[in-house]
Amino acid sequence: MVSGTNLHLQLFDLQGRVVQEIADLGFFPAGENQLEIDLDDRLGGLYYFALLLC
């Protein structure tokens, strides 16, 4: 049996608005994983991410 989950990543501003749908990342296996995201086009400021396990 394969263990893991599908992941989806969203970027929010401090008012809770979705600024960018980063990616529907697909299936990630259980264990340690890495993800690199290029946010050079974002304006300076504070943001937070939501990592959704589907």
Secondary structure, 3 states (H helix, E strand, C coil): CCCEEEEEEEEECCCCCEEEEEEEEEEEECCCCCCCCCCCCCCCCCCEEEEEEC
